[in-house]
Amino acid sequence: MKSKILTSLLLITILSGCATYYEQNIKLQTLITSGQFEAADKELAKDTKGAEGKNRYLYFCNRGVVSFMNGQYETSINYFNQADYYAEDYSKSFGNEALALITNPMVKPYRPEDFEAVLVHFYKALNFIYLKNYEGALIECRRVNIVLQNLNDKYKKHKNKYARDAFAHCLMGLVYEAAGNTNDAFIAYRNALEIYEEDYKALFGLDVPEQLKYDLMRTAHELGFGTELDFYENKFGYKYEPEDPDKGYLVFFWLNGFGPVKDEWSINFTNTGYNDGWITLANDEYGLSFPIYIGNKSRNDQAAFKNLSFLRVAFPKYRERKPVFSTASISANQESYPLELGENINAVAFQCLQDRMMRELASGIARLATKKALEEVARNENENLGTIVSIVNAMTEKADTRNWQSLPYSISYCRIPLDEGMQQVELNTSGRMQHSVPFTFDIKKNQTTFFAFHNLESQQR
């Protein structure tokens, strides 16, 4: 029996490894970040277990991004639908949960971060926009805030501060306008303004985009909402200048760099004592205290938990991948139109992980306490076996470092009036270096052309 236990623990240790998810998938990440999307698609296609494995959510998201970048919009939607279905249908496997308690959470199927579940709908909306299916795009925009509300409703304690998405409402407004529904566009822009002012400024240091202010005043003017137009002119401090009715419009989305990757860090906890069936593990440096009820455990297990003196628990953390470019603008009509930050995905990622840290700490402590108790039981039976279990515990204590790593660092945008016909514009980016890229668009009078461009350049991790 002892040999079987030892063999199992050693096998788990070998399988666990010490590399992060990023390091395990460096080939795919290199292909994506270097713009080799056809090669990335072939690399993903070789993963015959990807669609059924524990990382299937990330597999489908990566396939969705790669297909989008390859211009395969319907295929991209299908992949994102599968990721979305899995996120909604996520259910715990008791076998994986039990195994995670004696190893680490990397053995469980990946559950997406809340913002990752949201951004699936952004990409689906872009795909629908390229297919001229504006109703499909609007459905995805609406689902963003429904998803956030449903996720937050599940958390009894330590709810997320990222509970509403401003940029989803901006996108919704732009699509409504393109579809000729100015009234709903005005409502969407007004909702976006509220979230930028009430949430995004404090959480992410993100001000209201000037483009959104202009969009609000324009739709108020077009609807004949004189009172609302006066209100926003006074609020924003400038007068609205009506647009030329013979123009067409270009909405340009600038996806910049790549979002963060997960690494790990650890916190030390000490056992502050046993009282009435409870032990309490605490960390004075961070002011953390976690009571664990052991009164329902066996006598041997209770003794093992009481003897706990010191724990080191591993947790995930993000490492930022700063983009090479920090600002961008579009040159058109002999003017420069700044691309304004609408969604700082990097900041949202850090906030989401911070929001769930207390939930993560509780599960991490429960995991390691169980492992330490098993170690104590093994040592009581056999000193050598206890030593081996202790070594295995240390080697398998690992944070879940999986995340969707093909997401951009940020999304910026602008809306530009252009004359009808073939029009050339230029994307100008600056930061650690400067670069310009020309584009040509076939502009139609009173119609909106949407375009998304992803600058892949990022500083080395």
N, C-alpha and C positions, 0 to 999 in steps of 0.2 A: 504493500500500500504506500509506504513511504517513497519507494522508488518511482511509483506512478505519479505521486504528487510532485516530486522533484523534476521528473521528466517534463510534466506539463508546465511547470513554472519556467523551466529553462527554455522550452519551446516558445512560450509567450514572450519571454525576454528577447529572444532572437528576432521574432516577428515584429516586436514593437519598434526596435531600432531607435536611433537618436536623432535622425534627420527630421527637419521640419517638412511640412507639406510642400512648401515652395522648393526646397532642395530636392525633394523626391520627384518633382515635376519640372525640373529646370529646363529640359529640352523643349517641352511644349511652351513654357513661358518665354523662352528665348525666341522661338519661332513667332509667337504672337507679338511680342514687344519689338521685334525687328521687321514686322510687316509682312512676314512670309505666310500669308493666310491660306494659300492653297496647300503648302506643306504642312501647316498646322492642322488643316482639315484631314489630311492623310494620316497624320500622327494620331489624331483622335479616332479615326476610323479603325486604326489597328488595335485599339483598346476594346477587345471583344467582350470584356466583362464590365465596361464602363456603364452601360445602360441598366445593369442589374446590381452593381456593386454598392458598397456603403458610401461611395462618393458620387452617386449617380446625379444628385442635384447639381454639383459642380460640373460634372461631365456634360449635362444638357445645357447648362448656362454657357460653357465655353464653346460648345458646338453652335449655340444660338448666335453668339458674338461673331465667331469665325464666319458663319454663313452670311450674317448681315454684312460684314466687311467684304465678302466675296460677291455681294449683290444678289444673293439668293434669298429674297425676302420671305417668300412663302415657306421655304425650308426653315428659315430662322424662326418664324412664328411657330412652326410645328415643334421645334426643339424647345423653345421657351414655354410652349403649352405643356410639354411633358415635365419641365422643371416646376412650373406653376402648379400642376396637378399634384406632384409629389410634395410640394410645400404645404398644400392644403390638406393632403391626405396623410401627412406625417404621423406615424404611430410608433409607439415604443415597442421594441422587441425585448421581452423579459430576459431572454438569453443574453442579449447584448448588454442590457442594463446590469445583469449580475456579473458578467465578465468585466465590464467597465469598473465595477467596484473593487476588483482585485488587480486591475491593470491601469488603464487610463481611458478617457473618453474617445480617443482615436479609434477604438474598436467598434464604436456605434455608427450607424448611418448618420451622415452629416445633416444637421438641422441648420437651415440658413439663418444668418443674422437677419434681423427685421428689415434693415435697409436693403439687403440683398433681395429679399422677397418683394420689396417695392420696385426695385430697378428692373426686374424682369418685365414689369408693365411699361416702363419707359422704353425699353428696346422693342417690345411688341408694338407700342404706339408708333415708333419711328418706322417700323416695317410697314404698318398699315398706311402711314402717311405716304411712303414711297409708292405703295400700290394704289394710291388715290382713294383708299377706303377710309374716309374721314369718320364715319360712324364707328367703325372698328377701333380707330385711334381714340375716339372719345370714350368708348367703353373702358379701354385700358387706363385712361387718365382718371376716370371716376373710381376705378378699382383701387388706385393707389391709396387713397385716404380711407376706403373701406377696409383694406388689408391692415393698415396701421391701427385703425380703431379696434378691429377684431383681435389683433395681436395684443394690444394693450389691455383689453378687457380680460384677458386670460391671466394677467399678472395681479395677484391679490396684494402683493407687497412689491415695493421697489419698481414702480411703473416707469416706463420710458418717458424721458422729456421730449424725445423726437416722436411726437404723436400726430403731427400734421405736416404735409409736404407742400411748401409754397410753390415750388417750380412745377409741380403737377398741375396746379391751377393756372399758372402762366401758359403752359403748353395747351391746356384745355381751351383757354381763351383764344390762343392763336389758331387752333384748329376750328373752333366755332366760327371765328371770323372768316376763315378760308371757305367754310361751308355756307356762309351767308347768314349765319345766325348771330347777329350783332347783340341782341338783348342778352342771350346766354353768355356771350363773350364778356360783356360788361360785368355780369355777376361773377364769372370766373376770375377776372382781373381784380375785382373788389375783394374776393376771398383771398387771393394771393397776397394782396397788399396787407390784409389783416395778419396773415401768418408771418410775413416778413417782419412786420413791426412788432408783433407780440412774441414770436418764438425765435426767428432766425437771427435777429440782432443780438439777443442775449446768449443764445446757444452757440452760434457759429461766427459771430462778429460780422454778419453779412447784412449790408444795408439794402434798402429797396432799390432795385435796378431803375435807372432813369427811363429805360425802355418801357417798363411796366407803368410808370407814371404817365408817360405819353399815351400808352395804349388805353389807359383808363379815361383820359381826357378825350381822346379821339372817339371812343365808342359812346361816351356820354354826349358828345357833340352830334354824332351821327343819329343818335336816338332822340335828339331834341330835349335831353335832360339838362335844361339850363341851370337849375338849382344845383345839381350835382357837379356840373362843369365849373360853376363859380366856386363851389366848395373846394374842389381839387386844385383849381388855379391858385386860390388863396393858401391852401395847404402846402403846395409844392413850390410856390413862389415864382411862377412864370405863366405867361399867357399861352393859350393853345393857338397854333397856327394851322388852319385847315390844310389838308393834303390836296394835291392835284387829282381830280377825279379820273383823269385819263391814264394814270400810272398803273403799273403792276407792282407786285411786291415780292421781295426775297426774304425769307426767314432763314437765317444762317445759324446753325448750332455748331459750336466749337467744343469738341471733346478733347481735353488736354491731359497728356501723360497717362499715368496709371495709379490706381488707388493703392493703399497700403497692403503689406503682407503681414501675416501673423508670425510672431515668434513667441517665446515664453519667458516668464520670470517666476520668481517664487517668493513666498512669505513664510516666515517662521512663526509657529504658534506653540505656546506652553500650556500645560494642563494646570489650571488654577485650583482644582480640587473637586471632590465628590460631595454631592448633597442631595439626599432624598431621591435617588434614582437618576440624577443628572451629573454629568461632568461638563466643565466649561473650558473651552480652548480659546485663548486670548492672545492678541498681539498689541502690546502697548504703543509701539511706534505709530501704527495706523489707527489706534483706538478701536480695534475690532474685538468682538466677543461673541462666541457661538456656543450656546448650550446644546448638548447632545443627550437625549434620553436613552439610558441603557437598562432601565429597570425591568424591561420586558425580555432581556437577553438571558442566556444560560449563565449559571454561576461562573463557569470558566471564562466565558466571554466578558462578563462583568469585571472579573478580576483583571483580565487583559486590558480592558479599557481604563480601569482605575490606575493601572501601572504606567499608562502613557505619560511621558514627561515632556516630550519635544516632538514637534512635527514640522516638516518642510513640505508645503503644498505648492505645486506648479500650476500656473494660470496663464492664459493667453494674453498677449499684448500685441499692439500693432507697431510696425516699423514703417515710417513714412517713406514713399518714393517721390521725392520732389521732382516736378517737371522741369525741363530745361527752359521752357517759355513761361513767362509770368503774365504777360498782357498780349492782347491781340486786337486788331481792328480790320475793318473792310474798307478798301478804297473803291469808291464808285461815285459817279456824278461829279468828279473832281472834288469830292469831299471824303472825309474819314469818319467812319461809323464805328465807335468802340464796341467790342464784344464784351458784354457785361456778365459778371458772374451770377448765375441763377441758382446753381446747386454745387456746393462744395462737398463732394462725395467723401473726400478724405476726412474732413471735419465731422461729417455725419457718422462715418465708421467709428471714429474714436469716441464720439458721444454715445453711440449705441453700446459699445463694449463697456464704457463706464457705467451706463444705465443698468446693465445686467450683471455688473461685477459682484454685487452682494448676493444675487442668486447663484452666480458661479462659485463664489467663495463657499457657500453653504454646501453645495454638492461636492466640491473639491475636498473639503474637510471630512465629510462623511465617507468619501472614497478612501482617503488616506488613513482615517481612524480605523476603518474596517481592515485595511491591509496591515496596519500595525497590530491590531488585535489578533489577526491570523498568525503574525510573526511570533507573538507572545505565546499563543497556544502551541505552535510548533516547537518553540524553545522549551516549553515545559515537558514536551514529549521527548525531545532529543535536542541537545545543545547544538550539534552540528547542523541538523535540519533547520533549527531556528536561525542560525547564522546565514545559511544559504537563502532562506526566505527573506531575511533582512537585506541581503545583497540584491536579490531579484526585485524586491519592493523599491529599492533606491533606483534601480535601472529602469523600471517600468513607470515610475512617477513622471508623467509627461502631460503637458497641456495639449489641448486640441488646437493645432496650428493650421487647420484647414480654413480657407476662405476663397471667395470668388475673386481671382487675381487678374482677370482681364477687363475689369471695370476701369473707366477713366478716373483720373484724379478729381476732375471738375467738369462742369458743363456751363458754358457761357453762350450768349445769344444776342442777336440784334435783328431788327426788321427794317428793310431798306426799300424805299420807293424807287422804281426804275422805269424807264421808258419801255414801251412795247418793242419786241424784237430781240435779236441776239445781242446780249449785253455782257461785256467782260468786266469782272471785278477782281480784286486782288486781296488775298488774305495776308496781312503783315503781322508777324509775331516777333516778340522781343523778350529778352531775359538774359540768360547767360550767353546767348547768341541771337542774331537777328536773321529772319528768313521771310521770303515772300513766295506765295504760290498763286498763280493766275487761275481763274475759273471762268467759263462761259456758260450763260444760262439763256434759255429761250423764254423770254418773259411775255406773258399774256396780259392784256389790259384788264384791270379789275380782278385779277386772279393772283393767288399766292403760290409761289414756288418754295418748297422746303428743301433744305440741304444740310447734311451733317458731315463734318470733317473731323477726323481724329488725328491729332498730332501725337505720335507714339513716343517721342523723345522724352526720356526721364533720366535723372541723375542715377549713378550706380547706387545700388542698395548698400 
